């Protein structure tokens, strides 16, 4: 009976770690962004110059490497537990991981500053509370397995287990290389193919927006007074307006999938509605312009083909002005650069850059720089 229980718990724990790791390995850059968000929120509560603050700055600067390592550890530890390889070492590793994850999800929940913990990536968003409870249950199951580890027996011979683990490492390395070089296998982002950007900018149906209480601050006879909109006095003209404040009364339960999407020219003209109404347009979302030499030739080829069909091409970046200066000698003079919010660009560009073909705001094709030729036949 106990052996059956251990086997069942072993399968659940190992399976959850494998699934969690694979979902995040599909988009390690997304996980690195979530880690950066966590480190920034945590850092805000620390004393400047403290050892912990410096350590968090270091982790923030290496968030992508940390993301890749965490994904690999989750998957390999889950596989090792299921096949029974070095049970004591693996259970110790799982215990360290789950304590770390429980701390992260607990902080995300108690801080109240995260709507999605990122524990299962963008493909399976769950609230910090749900994830915290999940980690507590996993912690209990891992402690159970630690206490009953003598019931865990290897499923394969030693050499076969070694082969499975080595093969897993190779496949995992290949998966991570592919999604970093191209795009995630499964796109769960709001900019995925067939999504209409304008529709993704709208609040979901039946969503409850944030509710705020407005206060007006006035001054009279050297004293300050606060009034709500319904409390303004009849002799308001005898007061001097000072300021207006608002206080969050009720947290909303939803937000639009795409926030802050605005495309503006370098002289401040908003082109968003114009571009989303175009019968066809190419948007090139660039995180930065450090690797321009690697993709500028492919861009110029795409630009020539697009212009033959009267399809406008735009380069979109949070640092558009600098991008124009860097690329001016390398591309046609008439290429238009547009500025956009940094977070929006990071969401749209999981490779640097990422090319989009849109028809009246609907994403028809999406390719990373390494597969830009795949976009040409679709123009």
C-alpha positions as CSV (number, residue, x, y, z in Angstrom):
1,X,0.0,0.0,0.0
2,X,2.8,2.5,1.0
3,X,4.8,1.6,-2.1
4,X,1.8,2.3,-4.3
5,X,1.3,5.6,-2.6
6,X,4.9,6.6,-3.0
7,X,4.8,5.5,-6.7
8,X,1.7,7.7,-7.3
9,X,3.1,10.7,-5.5
10,X,6.4,10.2,-7.3
11,X,4.7,10.3,-10.7
12,X,2.6,13.4,-9.8
13,X,5.7,15.3,-8.5
14,X,7.9,14.3,-11.4
15,X,5.2,14.9,-14.0
16,X,4.4,18.4,-12.6
17,X,8.1,19.4,-12.7
18,X,8.5,18.2,-16.2
19,X,5.3,19.9,-17.5
20,X,6.2,23.1,-15.7
21,X,9.7,23.1,-17.1
22,X,8.6,22.3,-20.6
23,X,5.9,25.1,-20.7
24,X,8.5,27.6,-19.6
25,X,11.2,26.2,-21.8
26,X,8.9,27.0,-24.7
27,X,9.4,30.7,-23.9
28,X,12.5,31.2,-21.7
29,X,12.7,34.9,-22.6
30,X,9.2,35.4,-21.2
31,X,10.3,33.7,-17.9
32,X,13.4,35.9,-17.8
33,X,11.1,39.0,-18.0
34,X,8.9,37.7,-15.2
35,X,12.1,37.2,-13.1
36,X,13.2,40.7,-13.8
37,X,9.9,42.0,-12.7
38,X,10.2,40.0,-9.4
39,X,13.7,41.2,-8.8
40,X,12.7,44.9,-9.4
41,X,9.8,44.7,-7.0
42,X,11.9,43.0,-4.4
43,X,14.7,45.5,-4.8
44,X,12.4,48.4,-4.3
45,X,11.9,47.3,-0.7
46,X,15.6,47.0,0.1
47,X,18.2,49.4,1.3
48,X,20.4,50.9,-1.4
49,X,23.9,49.3,-1.6
50,X,23.0,46.3,0.6
51,X,24.5,43.0,-0.2
52,X,21.1,41.5,-1.1
53,X,20.3,44.4,-3.4
54,X,23.6,43.9,-5.2
55,X,22.9,40.2,-5.5
56,X,19.5,40.9,-7.0
57,X,21.0,43.3,-9.5
58,X,23.4,40.5,-10.5
59,X,20.5,38.1,-10.9
60,X,18.5,40.7,-12.9
61,X,21.4,41.2,-15.3
62,X,21.6,37.4,-15.9
63,X,17.9,36.6,-15.8
64,X,17.9,34.8,-19.1
65,X,20.7,32.4,-18.1
66,X,18.9,31.8,-14.8
67,X,15.7,31.1,-16.7
68,X,17.5,28.5,-18.8
69,X,19.1,26.9,-15.8
70,X,15.8,26.7,-13.8
71,X,14.0,25.2,-16.8
72,X,16.6,22.5,-17.2
73,X,16.7,21.7,-13.5
74,X,13.0,21.3,-13.3
75,X,12.7,19.0,-16.3
76,X,15.8,16.9,-15.6
77,X,14.9,16.5,-11.9
78,X,11.4,15.4,-12.8
79,X,12.7,12.8,-15.2
80,X,15.3,11.6,-12.8
81,X,12.7,11.2,-10.0
82,X,10.4,9.1,-12.3
83,X,13.1,6.8,-13.5
84,X,14.6,6.5,-9.9
85,X,18.1,7.9,-10.6
86,X,20.0,8.8,-7.5
87,X,16.9,9.3,-5.4
88,X,18.5,11.0,-2.4
89,X,20.3,13.6,-4.5
90,X,17.3,14.2,-6.8
91,X,14.9,14.6,-3.8
92,X,17.4,17.0,-2.2
93,X,17.4,19.1,-5.4
94,X,13.6,19.0,-5.7
95,X,13.4,20.1,-2.1
96,X,15.7,23.1,-2.7
97,X,13.8,24.0,-5.9
98,X,10.3,23.9,-4.3
99,X,11.4,25.9,-1.2
100,X,12.8,28.5,-3.6
101,X,9.6,28.5,-5.7
102,X,7.4,28.6,-2.6
103,X,9.2,31.7,-1.5
104,X,8.8,33.3,-4.9
105,X,5.1,32.6,-5.2
106,X,4.5,33.5,-1.5
107,X,6.2,36.9,-2.1
108,X,4.2,37.4,-5.3
109,X,1.0,36.7,-3.4
110,X,1.6,38.7,-0.3
111,X,3.1,41.7,-2.1
112,X,-0.1,42.0,-4.2
113,X,1.9,43.3,-7.2
114,X,1.6,40.4,-9.5
115,X,-1.5,39.2,-11.3
116,X,0.2,36.2,-12.8
117,X,3.2,34.5,-11.1
118,X,4.6,33.2,-14.4
119,X,5.1,29.7,-12.9
120,X,3.6,28.0,-16.0
121,X,4.5,30.7,-18.5
122,X,2.0,32.7,-20.6
123,X,0.4,29.5,-21.9
124,X,-1.1,28.6,-18.5
125,X,-1.5,31.8,-16.4
126,X,-2.4,31.2,-12.8
127,X,-2.8,33.6,-9.9
128,X,-0.1,33.9,-7.3
129,X,-2.4,32.5,-4.7
130,X,-3.2,29.4,-6.7
131,X,0.5,28.9,-7.5
132,X,1.5,29.4,-3.8
133,X,-1.0,26.7,-2.7
134,X,0.3,24.4,-5.5
135,X,3.8,24.9,-4.2
136,X,2.8,24.2,-0.6
137,X,1.2,20.9,-1.8
138,X,4.3,20.0,-3.8
139,X,6.4,20.8,-0.8
140,X,4.3,18.4,1.3
141,X,4.6,15.7,-1.3
142,X,8.3,16.0,-1.7
143,X,8.8,15.8,2.1
144,X,6.6,12.7,2.0
145,X,8.9,11.2,-0.7
146,X,12.0,12.1,1.3
147,X,10.6,10.3,4.4
148,X,9.7,7.3,2.3
149,X,12.5,7.3,-0.2
150,X,13.5,3.7,0.5
151,X,10.3,2.8,-1.5
152,X,11.7,4.5,-4.6
153,X,13.4,1.9,-6.8
154,X,15.0,2.5,-10.2
155,X,12.8,1.7,-13.2
156,X,15.8,1.1,-15.5
157,X,19.3,-0.3,-15.4
158,X,22.0,2.3,-14.5
159,X,23.3,2.6,-18.1
160,X,19.8,3.1,-19.5
161,X,19.0,5.7,-17.0
162,X,22.2,7.5,-17.9
163,X,21.2,7.3,-21.6
164,X,17.8,8.8,-20.8
165,X,19.2,11.7,-18.9
166,X,21.9,12.4,-21.5
167,X,19.3,12.3,-24.3
168,X,17.1,14.6,-22.3
169,X,19.9,17.1,-21.9
170,X,20.6,17.1,-25.6
171,X,16.9,17.5,-26.5
172,X,16.4,20.2,-24.0
173,X,19.5,22.1,-25.3
174,X,18.1,21.8,-28.8
175,X,14.7,23.1,-27.7
176,X,16.1,26.1,-25.9
177,X,18.4,26.9,-28.8
178,X,15.5,26.7,-31.3
179,X,13.1,29.0,-29.4
180,X,15.8,31.5,-28.7
181,X,17.0,31.5,-32.4
182,X,13.5,31.5,-33.9
183,X,10.2,31.8,-31.9
184,X,8.4,29.6,-29.3
185,X,6.8,26.4,-30.7
186,X,3.5,27.3,-29.1
187,X,2.7,31.0,-29.2
188,X,0.5,32.0,-26.2
189,X,1.1,35.7,-26.5
190,X,-1.6,38.3,-27.5
191,X,0.4,39.0,-30.7
192,X,0.0,35.5,-32.0
193,X,-1.1,34.7,-35.5
194,X,-4.8,35.3,-36.3
195,X,-5.2,37.7,-33.4
196,X,-6.4,41.2,-34.2
197,X,-4.3,43.7,-32.4
198,X,-7.2,46.3,-32.0
199,X,-9.4,43.6,-30.5
200,X,-6.7,42.5,-28.1
201,X,-6.5,46.1,-26.9
202,X,-10.1,46.0,-25.6
203,X,-11.2,44.9,-22.1
204,X,-12.6,41.3,-22.0
205,X,-16.4,41.0,-21.9
206,X,-17.9,41.2,-18.4
207,X,-14.6,42.5,-17.0
208,X,-14.7,44.7,-13.9
209,X,-12.4,47.8,-14.2
210,X,-10.5,49.3,-11.3
211,X,-12.6,51.6,-9.1
212,X,-11.2,54.8,-7.8
213,X,-12.4,57.4,-5.2
214,X,-11.7,61.0,-6.3
215,X,-10.7,63.7,-3.8
216,X,-10.4,67.4,-4.5
217,X,-8.1,69.4,-2.3
218,X,-8.9,73.1,-1.7
219,X,-7.5,75.8,0.5
220,X,-9.2,78.6,2.4
221,X,-7.9,80.9,5.2
222,X,-4.6,79.0,5.2
223,X,-6.3,75.6,5.8
224,X,-6.6,72.7,3.4
225,X,-9.9,70.8,2.8
226,X,-10.6,67.5,1.0
227,X,-13.9,67.0,-0.7
228,X,-15.4,64.1,-2.7
229,X,-17.2,64.9,-5.9
230,X,-20.5,64.7,-4.0
231,X,-19.2,66.8,-1.1
232,X,-18.3,70.0,-2.8
233,X,-19.6,73.0,-0.8
234,X,-22.1,75.5,-2.1
235,X,-19.6,78.3,-1.6
236,X,-16.9,76.6,-3.6
237,X,-15.9,79.9,-5.3
238,X,-14.5,81.1,-1.9
239,X,-11.9,78.2,-2.0
240,X,-8.7,77.9,-3.9
241,X,-8.1,74.7,-5.8
242,X,-4.9,73.0,-4.8
243,X,-4.8,69.4,-6.2
244,X,-6.8,66.4,-7.2
245,X,-6.0,62.8,-6.0
246,X,-7.5,59.4,-6.5
247,X,-7.4,56.3,-4.4
248,X,-7.9,52.7,-5.5
249,X,-11.1,51.4,-3.9
250,X,-11.6,48.1,-5.7
251,X,-9.1,46.1,-7.8
252,X,-10.5,45.1,-11.2
253,X,-10.5,41.5,-12.2
254,X,-9.2,41.8,-15.7
255,X,-7.2,43.9,-18.2
256,X,-6.8,44.0,-21.9
257,X,-4.3,41.4,-23.3
258,X,-2.4,44.2,-25.1
259,X,-1.8,47.4,-23.1
260,X,0.1,50.5,-24.1
261,X,0.2,49.7,-27.8
262,X,0.8,53.0,-29.6
263,X,2.9,53.6,-32.7
264,X,4.2,57.1,-32.9
265,X,6.6,58.7,-35.4
266,X,9.8,60.3,-34.3
267,X,8.1,63.7,-34.4
268,X,5.2,62.5,-32.1
269,X,2.5,61.8,-34.7
270,X,0.3,58.8,-33.7
271,X,0.1,56.3,-36.5
272,X,-1.6,53.5,-34.6
273,X,-5.1,53.6,-36.1
274,X,-3.7,54.3,-39.6
275,X,-1.4,51.3,-39.6
276,X,-4.0,48.9,-38.0
277,X,-6.4,50.0,-40.9
278,X,-3.9,49.2,-43.6
279,X,-4.9,46.4,-46.0
280,X,-1.4,45.0,-45.4
281,X,1.6,46.2,-43.5
282,X,4.9,44.8,-42.2
283,X,6.0,45.7,-38.7
284,X,9.5,44.9,-37.5
285,X,9.7,44.9,-33.7
286,X,13.3,45.5,-32.6
287,X,14.4,45.2,-29.0
288,X,17.7,47.0,-29.8
289,X,20.0,47.4,-32.7
290,X,23.2,45.7,-31.5
291,X,22.9,42.8,-34.0
292,X,21.7,44.9,-37.1
293,X,24.5,43.5,-39.2
294,X,23.1,40.0,-38.9
295,X,19.6,40.9,-40.3
296,X,19.9,44.1,-42.3
297,X,20.5,42.3,-45.6
298,X,17.4,40.1,-45.1
299,X,15.4,43.2,-44.1
300,X,16.4,45.1,-47.2
301,X,15.3,42.1,-49.3
302,X,11.9,42.0,-47.6
303,X,11.6,45.8,-47.9
304,X,12.1,45.6,-51.7
305,X,9.6,42.9,-52.2
306,X,7.0,44.6,-49.9
307,X,7.3,47.9,-51.8
308,X,6.8,46.2,-55.1
309,X,3.3,45.3,-53.8
310,X,2.8,48.7,-52.1
311,X,3.0,47.2,-48.6
312,X,4.4,49.7,-46.1
313,X,7.2,48.6,-43.8
314,X,7.8,50.0,-40.4
315,X,10.6,49.4,-37.9
316,X,9.1,49.6,-34.3
317,X,11.3,50.1,-31.2
318,X,11.3,51.7,-27.8
319,X,14.6,53.3,-29.0
320,X,13.5,54.2,-32.5
321,X,15.4,57.4,-32.8
322,X,18.7,55.7,-32.0
323,X,17.8,52.9,-34.4
324,X,17.3,55.3,-37.2
325,X,20.7,56.8,-36.7
326,X,22.4,53.4,-36.6
327,X,20.6,52.0,-39.6
328,X,20.5,55.1,-41.8
329,X,23.6,54.1,-43.8
330,X,22.3,50.5,-44.3
331,X,18.7,50.8,-45.4
332,X,16.6,52.9,-47.8
333,X,16.1,56.4,-46.7
334,X,12.3,56.2,-46.8
335,X,12.0,53.4,-44.2
336,X,9.8,54.7,-41.3
337,X,10.8,54.3,-37.7
338,X,8.1,54.2,-35.0
339,X,8.4,54.5,-31.3
340,X,6.5,52.1,-29.0
341,X,6.4,51.2,-25.3
342,X,9.3,49.0,-24.2
343,X,7.0,46.4,-22.6
344,X,4.9,46.1,-25.7
345,X,8.0,45.6,-27.9
346,X,9.4,43.0,-25.5
347,X,6.1,41.1,-25.7
348,X,5.9,41.3,-29.5
349,X,9.6,40.5,-30.2
350,X,10.6,37.1,-28.7
351,X,13.5,37.2,-31.1
352,X,15.4,40.4,-32.0
353,X,13.9,41.5,-34.3
354,X,10.5,39.8,-35.0
355,X,8.8,40.4,-38.3
356,X,5.0,40.7,-38.6
357,X,2.7,40.8,-41.6
358,X,-0.7,42.3,-40.6
359,X,-3.9,42.7,-42.6
360,X,-6.1,45.4,-41.1
361,X,-4.6,44.8,-37.7
362,X,-4.8,41.0,-37.8
363,X,-1.5,39.1,-37.6
364,X,-1.3,37.0,-40.7
365,X,2.4,35.9,-40.3
366,X,5.1,36.2,-37.7
367,X,8.7,35.2,-38.1
368,X,12.0,35.7,-36.2
369,X,15.0,37.2,-38.0
370,X,16.4,33.8,-38.8
371,X,13.3,32.8,-40.8
372,X,12.6,36.1,-42.5
373,X,12.6,34.4,-45.9
374,X,9.5,32.5,-44.9
375,X,7.6,35.8,-44.8
376,X,8.4,36.7,-48.4
377,X,5.9,34.3,-50.1
378,X,3.1,35.6,-47.8
379,X,3.4,39.2,-48.8
